[in-house]
Amino acid sequence: MDKWTFGLTMLLVGTGGTFATLGILSLCIALLGRFFPSHLEAERPSNRNH
Amino acid sequence: MWESVATGLAGLTSGVAYLFSEGLPNVVMMAVGSLLIYLGVRKGVEPLLLVPIGFGCFLVNIPLSDLMESGGLLRTLYQMGIANELFPLLIFVGIGAMTDFTPLLANPKILLLGAAGQTGIFLTLFLALALGFSELEAVSIGIIGACDGPTAIYVTSQYAPQLLGAVSVAAYSYMSLVPIIQPPIMRLFTTSRERTIRMQIARGKVSARTRLLFPLVATCITGLIAPKGLPLMGTIMLGNFMKECGAVARLVNASQNEIANVVTLFLGLAIGGTMEGHAFLKPQTLAIFGLGFVAICVDTAAGILLGKLFCFLSGGKINPLIGAAGISAYPMAARVVQIQGQRYDKKNYLLMHAMGANTGGQIGSVMAASVMLSVLKGMGLI
């Protein structure tokens, strides 16, 4: 593989892969927020000792 | 007898003799080491790193000291924690333990700003190839654009150890220069109306369970997609999980303080040890600094441009300036956004949103490195 093919592959797959992974992670965070909303915790008093 | 005295004196003067015969690069690098120490001590530029790096640089350039030879102090530190990537990973545990991801979790879509803030890595890699660097050297130079010292050290120590000194110093120098580099780019790419957009504050929207589960979910997803970067993401998320679980306060405290401090000292000294004059003073070192600068400028511009897109899609509710915080220089980039925002509207508080983008940038930089390493592995280059 020549240098330019390598560079272009890294540019496309690297940028695309980073965006795609962080996009998926962002969706998962949004789902976590849906499954565990903060207002439910506020209603249930915490019994954890610190 | 006199012959023996002369031999003994020669032993005492050999260092000075070397300095005058072939020691010019060492003298220059001792000056560079002194400059790094000065910047750290007097100007407050990343002192925790620049002081040990500068001192290590100073030590290794004193002729005939053997500190970087087998068994020498700096070589031992290098082998202990850089050659095997241990030190940057231990620092990541501390970073994870110090980072509060709540602003990001409250507004997860701004994680994408952290992805845009890594664009410079890949463009710079391309430029480095054009300047004649090898593939793995180009990867290591591009990673300066992550604006993330430990990540840059982790990647470079594995794939281009001969560039470690230059890449590390460039990465840490540019991180500290973010308040100077970013504002002109922020002004160039935004209109005065965009800079004055006020964003709603999202407080108290994240549950403790979300904060607790986030490190596990992030480790799992990113590890499955880019397993070569799992040591990086795994350690930062370990630190964060320990912080959020609330059960291991002593470990969190140690990660944030003792471990991070000791490792930072060792890491800095060992990096300084790689800056021996004859090996460091080459045109390619200047090229690395130039490319690192380009990388950070491109990162900033890309973050702002994505911020503008978000602004457009949200009907003007997102201030594009927060895109500039999508790099990993935490929390400096977020502070720069806050200062720039208030420069145009004194009652505009962008800090929490910028912090979200900035923590996204931390994850983004690690993710970009992980993706890059996994792609390299897929190509069979590592």
Boltz contact constraints between the chains, C-beta under 6 A:
constraints:
  - contact:
      token1: [A, 3]
      token2: [B, 129]
      max_distance: 6.0
  - contact:
      token1: [A, 6]
      token2: [B, 135]
      max_distance: 6.0
  - contact:
      token1: [A, 7]
      token2: [B, 126]
      max_distance: 6.0
  - contact:
      token1: [A, 7]
      token2: [B, 129]
      max_distance: 6.0
  - contact:
      token1: [A, 10]
      token2: [B, 122]
      max_distance: 6.0
  - contact:
      token1: [A, 10]
      token2: [B, 125]
      max_distance: 6.0
  - contact:
      token1: [A, 11]
      token2: [B, 122]
      max_distance: 6.0
  - contact:
      token1: [A, 11]
      token2: [B, 126]
      max_distance: 6.0
  - contact:
      token1: [A, 13]
      token2: [B, 375]
      max_distance: 6.0
  - contact:
      token1: [A, 14]
      token2: [B, 122]
      max_distance: 6.0
  - contact:
      token1: [A, 14]
      token2: [B, 371]
      max_distance: 6.0
  - contact:
      token1: [A, 14]
      token2: [B, 372]
      max_distance: 6.0
  - contact:
      token1: [A, 15]
      token2: [B, 122]
      max_distance: 6.0
  - contact:
      token1: [A, 17]
      token2: [B, 371]
      max_distance: 6.0
  - contact:
      token1: [A, 18]
      token2: [B, 115]
      max_distance: 6.0
  - contact:
      token1: [A, 18]
      token2: [B, 118]
      max_distance: 6.0
  - contact:
      token1: [A, 18]
      token2: [B, 367]
      max_distance: 6.0
  - contact:
      token1: [A, 18]
      token2: [B, 368]
      max_distance: 6.0
  - contact:
      token1: [A, 18]
      token2: [B, 371]
      max_distance: 6.0
  - contact:
      token1: [A, 19]
      token2: [B, 115]
      max_distance: 6.0
  - contact:
      token1: [A, 21]
      token2: [B, 225]
      max_distance: 6.0
  - contact:
      token1: [A, 21]
      token2: [B, 367]
      max_distance: 6.0
  - contact:
      token1: [A, 22]
      token2: [B, 111]
      max_distance: 6.0
  - contact:
      token1: [A, 22]
      token2: [B, 112]
      max_distance: 6.0
  - contact:
      token1: [A, 22]
      token2: [B, 115]
      max_distance: 6.0
  - contact:
      token1: [A, 22]
      token2: [B, 367]
      max_distance: 6.0
  - contact:
      token1: [A, 25]
      token2: [B, 218]
      max_distance: 6.0
  - contact:
      token1: [A, 25]
      token2: [B, 221]
      max_distance: 6.0
  - contact:
      token1: [A, 26]
      token2: [B, 108]
      max_distance: 6.0
  - contact:
      token1: [A, 26]
      token2: [B, 109]
      max_distance: 6.0
  - contact:
      token1: [A, 26]
      token2: [B, 111]
      max_distance: 6.0
  - contact:
      token1: [A, 28]
      token2: [B, 217]
      max_distance: 6.0
  - contact:
      token1: [A, 29]
      token2: [B, 105]
      max_distance: 6.0
  - contact:
      token1: [A, 29]
      token2: [B, 108]
      max_distance: 6.0
  - contact:
      token1: [A, 30]
      token2: [B, 108]
      max_distance: 6.0
  - contact:
      token1: [A, 32]
      token2: [B, 210]
      max_distance: 6.0
  - contact:
      token1: [A, 32]
      token2: [B, 213]
      max_distance: 6.0
  - contact:
      token1: [A, 33]
      token2: [B, 210]
      max_distance: 6.0
  - contact:
      token1: [A, 36]
      token2: [B, 207]
      max_distance: 6.0
  - contact:
      token1: [A, 36]
      token2: [B, 209]
      max_distance: 6.0
  - contact:
      token1: [A, 36]
      token2: [B, 210]
      max_distance: 6.0
  - contact:
      token1: [A, 38]
      token2: [B, 205]
      max_distance: 6.0
  - contact:
      token1: [A, 38]
      token2: [B, 206]
      max_distance: 6.0
  - contact:
      token1: [A, 38]
      token2: [B, 207]
      max_distance: 6.0
  - contact:
      token1: [A, 41]
      token2: [B, 207]
      max_distance: 6.0
  - contact:
      token1: [A, 50]
      token2: [B, 246]
      max_distance: 6.0
